[in-house]
Amino acid sequence: MPLPHLAQLLPLVGLLVLIGAGAGVIAGLLGVGGGIVLVPAFLYTFLALGYDGPQIMQVCIATSLATIVFTSQRSVRAHAKKGAVDWSILRGWGPGIAIGAILGVIVAGGMKTTALMVVFGILGTIVGLYLAFGRDSWRLGDHMPTGLGRAITAPVIGFLSVLMGIGGGSFGVPLMRLYGQPIHRAVATASGFGLMIAIPSVIGFLMQGWGAPGLPPWTVGLVNIPAFLVVIGVTMVTTTWGVHLAHAMNPRPLKLAFAGFIMLMALNMLRKALIG
């Protein structure tokens, strides 16, 4: 793998520091995983710096999921110490989510960047709409699905999450809330969903992309190492800033603003994919 010039690497690192800082603050403030911010931010950064290979969207997704391996395990450990993780839900749903994640890697590896951008744009808009307009009173039932319902839903969560490069929170938390789980338990357990999604998918993405043209410097398989390291390092600091802000102010207006921000990013990605 040829070493990049410092002039290539410094702009990449500088932009990634800003991206990681923003993702960390948002995660700590609103409890929303950074993946839904990182994927479009990675994409715009890599494209702005001239890296536009046919698998650039896969690099963004794989690198986002690599950060989720780290952040999710920290989150699970912290929530477990407070007794907030529902291990019975995690054991029952984890295998199906992991199977869906593996299928997601296989499918994503063969998709064009524009197709993945369309998927992210549509699903990201749906997530933003739920954040903006979802109500705690909405219910589909009092208990999480089992049997056939779980057998279908769990792989779908893993599959769609990989196609977007996100962890378990964006789909897992709304699902558990719709089935009557308390918010703290839903957030804590969904962080475990993130591990079930990220670990198998990152392994799969590390096996793909070798020798592909147009990849950013120091990309191993489809995971960009500078992006991964910089974002992890910065978010460890800025997530605590977001937590402090959450306790100092009313998060509802900020949640609405973030929902609008997600929808703008998702719709812009959809526009770029369909119009250019």
C-alpha angles and dihedrals in degrees: 000000000000115000113243122235116257088244088062096046103044097063089047093051093045094053092044091055090057092045093049092047092053094045092050095050092048092048093051095042101045104017091239117138117250096234095085088057098036099055098058091037091053090047095052091044096051093044092048089053092051102258104132106145121155091262099044093116089052088054090053092049095045094047092048090051090049090058089048091059088062101038095044095053090050090049094048092050092049094048092044091057087059092047092242100126115097099216093185091061091045093050093046097045102030100080094049092047090051091050090051090049092054090050088049092056091050093049096041092050090062098042126099119245091246092054091051090048090054091050091049092046095052098041093041090055090051091050090049092050091051092050090050102041107017116120129212089225093064111110137177093177146329097254135042113263119264133185115018094358092057093040090059101035100046097058090044090057091050094044097049093042091057092048087056097038093236136128129239101284103079093057103016099055096050090045094052092044090052087055095051103263115149113253096245092051091046093052092045095048093044089059085064089051086058091060092049089053101040105043100057093036095052090049088052094048092049088061093054136067101035109159094003114152125249099024120149117256118283096018112158110202097321097325116101106218099200091051092048095048097043095047093047092049095049098042091055086067104034097046089069089052089056092049091053091049091051090058093045100052145027106276096199098083090044091050090053091048091050091049089054090047092052092049092049091051092045094047091046090052089049090051093050091049096049102033105018 
